[in-house]
Amino acid sequence: MGWMDDAMVELRPWIGRVRITEDDIGLMAVRRVAATFDVDPASIKVGQELPPHWFTVFFGETIVQSELGPDGHPNKGIVLPPIPMPRRMGAGRRVQIMGRLRAGVPAVKKAEVADIVPKAGRSGDIFVLTMRHTIEQQGKTIAIDTFDAIYRPAVPPGQKTTATVATPARTDQKWSEVTKLANTLNFRYGALTWNAHRIHYDGDYTRSEEGYPAIVSNGGLSMHLMINAALKHGRGELTGLTARLVHPLWVGELIDVRGEEQKDGKLKIWAANKDGVLCGEMDLEFSK
């Protein structure tokens, strides 16, 4: 990993850097989020507390068009460190929730580069970037969202991306919630989060440049739907969660969120695709 060690000379000073993004949590933006997830938009009023996980759909980076790279992400070194690998995918996540955003009340996101780690992965060399997002509103910390992104090399021309090992999902669930990952849902979520990554809407690019067989459903959307399902079956106030995505979902497929019964304030859920393959896991904690 000599070349990766050399790359870390430039990357290491990024660790600890903080970027602040403001958002007015505007009423119409909130109502668009509500409509996307089948919540009555008219039910949202200024000052109202929002569901505990909705902070994840605000604070989109307003990067000008000329600063987007060929994959639709901002060019390296603008928002995120200039990690010298072209393909980035979300992986694990750890969230602490201390409060809820209120509609129509300005808030800020402090995005800190928590760590950058070079690794020799199963499918070759990778970098793991850890970001820590702290959400604040009216001087109070609402949530701390720490997540990992994996950077991989480019796929050689004409080849497919290295397949994720498929693991069967558990079938002993006590409940399940199934949602179709429709093109329109994927589009709306990308618009809400201002996400221009082309693997989520450009099929030709996704197949030819990234080696995937179809348009990739947004991982953030998968996590949002998993939490939606958990909130239907959980008791108490959501205070935190850990999550990881283990297999991609394709636009047009189904996501089947399955769960155990809540016990001692803890709820374990997982997601499967139409073939019963495990796609994600999540452990949630609720106040008793």
PARO-496955 format. One record per residue (C-alpha): residue in three letters; x, y, z. Coordinates in pm, whole numbers, plus 32768, in hexadecimal, padded with zeros to 4 digits. Last residue first. Layout:
- ALA,X,Y,Z
...
// end
This chain:
- LYS,711B,8165,8AD2
- SER,71DB,823F,89E0
- PHE,720E,8190,8897
- GLU,7347,80F4,8802
- LEU,7368,8076,869F
- ASP,743F,7F64,860A
- MET,7449,7F61,848F
- GLU,74A2,7E6A,837E
- GLY,74AC,7E8D,8204
- CYS,7492,7DD3,80BB
- LEU,745D,7C66,811E
- VAL,73F0,7B9F,7FED
- GLY,7288,7B1F,7FEE
- ASP,7268,7B29,7E75
- LYS,7189,7C5F,7E74
- ASN,7285,7D18,7F4D
- ALA,72B0,7CF8,80C4
- ALA,72CA,7DF6,81DC
- TRP,731C,7DC7,834C
- ILE,7292,7E32,849D
- LYS,72FE,7E17,8607
- LEU,7242,7EDE,870F
- LYS,72C7,7F3A,8865
- GLY,7207,7FE8,897E
- ASP,7212,7EB7,8A60
- LYS,7181,7DDB,894C
- GLN,70DF,7E49,8805
- GLU,704F,7D29,873C
- GLU,712A,7CC3,8619
- GLY,712E,7D6B,84C8
- ARG,7114,7D52,8351
- VAL,7134,7E60,8248
- ASP,70EA,7DD7,80EB
- ILE,7176,7EC1,7FE3
- LEU,70DE,7E82,7E8E
- GLU,7184,7EAD,7D3C
- GLY,714D,7FC0,7C3A
- VAL,7292,8071,7C8D
- TRP,7396,7F71,7CEE
- LEU,7400,7F17,7E50
- PRO,756C,7EF1,7EAA
- HIS,75EC,7DF8,7FAF
- VAL,7682,7E24,810A
- LEU,7601,7F6F,8190
- ARG,7651,7FB2,82FB
- ALA,7594,804F,8418
- THR,75B9,80C4,857F
- LEU,74A2,817C,862A
- GLY,744A,8287,8726
- THR,7349,832B,8807
- LEU,71FA,82D0,8767
- GLU,70E6,832E,885B
- GLY,700D,8218,88E9
- ARG,6F80,80E0,8848
- GLY,6FF3,8056,86FA
- HIS,6F10,7FB9,85F3
- LYS,6EB7,80DB,850F
- LEU,6FFD,818B,8568
- ALA,70C1,805C,84EE
- ALA,701B,806B,8398
- ASN,7071,81DA,836B
- ILE,71D2,818B,83E3
- MET,71FA,8086,82D1
- LEU,7166,8173,81CF
- HIS,7264,8280,822B
- MET,7380,8183,8220
- SER,731B,8111,80C4
- LEU,72FA,827A,8051
- GLY,7458,82C6,80CE
- GLY,74D3,819D,8008
- ASN,7447,8233,7EC7
- SER,73C9,812A,7DD7
- VAL,74D4,80C9,7CDE
- ILE,7472,80D6,7B6F
- ALA,74B1,7F82,7AD0
- PRO,75BB,7E79,7A8D
- TYR,76D4,7F34,7B3F
- GLY,7825,7F5E,7A94
- GLU,786C,80C2,7B05
- GLU,78BA,815D,79B1
- SER,77EB,8096,78B6
- ARG,76C9,801E,798E
- THR,7696,814C,7A6D
- TYR,76E3,8242,7957
- ASP,75DE,81A8,7870
- GLY,74DF,8191,798D
- ASP,74F8,82FC,79F8
- TYR,7414,8330,7B27
- HIS,74B1,82BD,7C70
- ILE,7607,825C,7BE5
- ARG,7624,83C4,7B6F
- HIS,766B,845B,7CC4
- ALA,75A8,85A4,7CB4
- ASN,752C,85A5,7E1C
- TRP,7474,86E4,7E7A
- THR,73DF,862F,7FA9
- LEU,7277,867D,7F46
- ALA,72C3,8646,7DD5
- GLY,7366,84F4,7E15
- TYR,723A,848D,7EE9
- ARG,714B,84FC,7DD7
- PHE,7206,843B,7CCB
- ASN,7213,82F9,7D9A
- LEU,70A1,8315,7DE6
- THR,704F,8359,7C78
- ASN,7120,8236,7BFD
- ALA,7064,8154,7CED
- LEU,7110,80A1,7E09
- LYS,6FD4,7FE0,7E60
- THR,6F9E,7FCF,7FD7
- VAL,6F65,7E9C,80B4
- GLU,6F3A,7EAC,822E
- SER,6F76,7D73,82FE
- TRP,6F17,7CE6,8451
- LYS,6F83,7BDD,854C
- GLN,70AC,7B79,8476
- ASP,712E,7A14,846C
- THR,718E,7A23,82FA
- ARG,72F4,7A9A,8320
- ALA,7392,7B27,81E7
- PRO,745E,7A45,8105
- THR,75C1,7AC1,80CD
- ALA,7638,7B35,7F77
- VAL,77AB,7B7E,7F52
- THR,77C7,7CD3,7EAE
- ALA,7830,7CAB,7D47
- THR,7969,7D5A,7CCF
- THR,78F2,7E5C,7BD3
- LYS,78BD,7DD7,7A75
- GLN,79C5,7DF1,7967
- GLY,79BC,7E98,7812
- PRO,7AB2,7FA9,786E
- PRO,7B64,7F64,79BA
- VAL,7A8F,7FCC,7AE8
- ALA,7B24,80FB,7B93
- PRO,7BC7,80CE,7CE6
- ARG,7AF9,80D0,7E27
- TYR,7AA0,81D1,7F31
- ILE,79D1,815C,8059
- ALA,78FD,8254,811D
- ASP,78CD,8242,8294
- PHE,77CE,82F9,8368
- THR,77B1,83C3,84A7
- ASP,766A,847C,84E3
- ILE,7658,8551,861C
- ALA,74F9,85D4,865A
- ILE,742F,86FD,86D8
- THR,7543,87C0,8786
- LYS,74AD,88FD,8816
- GLY,7504,8A67,87C5
- GLN,73BA,8AAF,8717
- GLN,73F2,8986,862D
- GLU,7528,88B0,8614
- ILE,757B,877B,8544
- THR,76D4,86E2,8572
- HIS,7751,8618,844A
- ARG,787F,8537,847E
- MET,7925,84AC,8346
- THR,79F3,836D,832F
- LEU,7AA8,8328,81E6
- VAL,7B16,81C3,81A1
- PHE,7C14,819D,8089
- ILE,7C27,8062,7FB8
- ASP,7D28,7F74,7F26
- GLY,7CA1,7E37,7E87
- SER,7B5B,7D73,7E7E
- ARG,7B81,7CD5,7FD5
- GLY,7C0C,7E1F,8059
- ALA,7D70,7E95,809A
- LYS,7D34,7FCB,816A
- PRO,7D80,8140,816D
- VAL,7CD7,81FC,828F
- ILE,7C53,8361,828C
- ASP,7BC1,83E7,83D1
- ALA,7ACC,84DD,8471
- VAL,7AA6,85D0,834F
- GLU,79AF,86BA,83F7
- ALA,7862,8731,836A
- LYS,77B8,8835,8445
- LYS,764C,8849,83DC
- VAL,7589,8983,8430
- ALA,7420,89DD,8481
- PRO,7322,8AEB,8431
- VAL,71BC,8AB2,84B3
- GLY,70A8,8A7D,83B2
- ALA,7057,891B,841E
- ARG,70ED,88AE,8569
- LEU,7209,87B4,8578
- ARG,71F1,86A9,8681
- GLY,72BE,865D,87B5
- MET,73E6,859D,883F
- ILE,7416,8498,872F
- GLN,7560,83DA,871B
- VAL,75AB,8334,85CF
- ARG,76AC,8232,8562
- ARG,76CB,81D6,83F2
- GLY,7774,80D0,831D
- ALA,77A4,80BD,81A4
- GLY,7769,81D1,80A4
- MET,7802,81AB,7F4A
- ARG,7914,826E,7E99
- ARG,79BA,8219,7D4C
- PRO,7AD1,82F3,7CC1
- MET,7C01,82A5,7D99
- PRO,7D0A,83A8,7DEC
- ILE,7C68,8432,7F2A
- PRO,7C59,85AB,7EFA
- PRO,7BB3,85F1,804B
- LEU,7A3E,8649,8044
- VAL,7988,8790,8000
- ILE,7A69,883D,7F01
- GLY,7B9E,875C,7F01
- LYS,7B16,8664,7E0B
- ASN,7A21,86ED,7D0E
- PRO,78BA,86EB,7D88
- HIS,780B,85A1,7D38
- GLY,775F,8579,7BE8
- ASP,783F,845E,7B6D
- PRO,78F5,853E,7A75
- GLY,7949,863B,7B89
- LEU,7870,875D,7BF8
- GLU,7919,88AE,7C2A
- SER,7889,894E,7AEF
- GLN,7727,8911,7B6E
- VAL,774E,89DF,7CA9
- ILE,7752,8920,7DF3
- THR,7629,8964,7ED5
- GLU,7671,884D,7FD0
- GLY,7529,87B8,804B
- PHE,74E1,8815,81B5
- PHE,7396,8756,81CD
- VAL,7337,85EA,8191
- THR,73F5,8559,82BB
- PHE,7349,863E,83B8
- TRP,720E,8573,8374
- HIS,727A,845F,8462
- PRO,71BF,84CD,859D
- PRO,7072,851A,84F4
- LEU,7039,8693,84E8
- GLU,6FD9,8779,8607
- GLN,6EEA,888C,859B
- GLY,6F65,89F3,859E
- VAL,6EC4,8A49,8451
- LYS,6DAF,8950,83FF
- ILE,6DB2,87F8,835C
- SER,6C5A,8753,8337
- ALA,6C2E,87EE,81E0
- PRO,6D3C,8709,8157
- ASP,6C79,85CE,81B9
- VAL,6D88,84C6,81EB
- ASP,6DB6,83DA,80C6
- PHE,6F33,83D0,80D2
- THR,6F74,84BA,7FAD
- ALA,6E55,8599,801B
- ALA,6EF3,85D1,8171
- VAL,7043,8626,80D9
- ARG,6F95,871E,7FF2
- ARG,6EE5,87B1,8122
- VAL,7033,87E7,81CC
- ALA,70B7,88A0,809B
- MET,6F7B,8975,8094
- LEU,6F9F,89CA,8205
- GLY,710C,8A2C,81EF
- ILE,720B,896F,82C1
- ASP,72D4,8AB7,82AE
- ASP,7412,89FA,825F
- GLU,757C,8A56,82A7
- THR,76AC,8985,824E
- ILE,77ED,8990,831A
- ARG,792A,88DD,82AD
- VAL,7A19,8855,83B6
- ARG,7B7C,87D4,8387
- GLY,7BED,86D8,848E
- ILE,7C95,85EA,839A
- TRP,7CDF,86AD,825C
- PRO,7E4F,86CA,82BB
- ARG,7E6A,854C,828F
- LEU,7E03,854F,8120
- GLU,7F39,85E0,807F
- VAL,8031,84FC,8135
- MET,7F27,83EC,8129
- ALA,7F5E,83CC,7FB3
- ASP,80C3,8358,7FF1
- ASP,8042,824E,80DF
- MET,7F51,81E3,7FCF
- TRP,8070,81C8,7ED6
- GLY,812A,80E6,7FC8
- MET,8000,8000,8000
// end
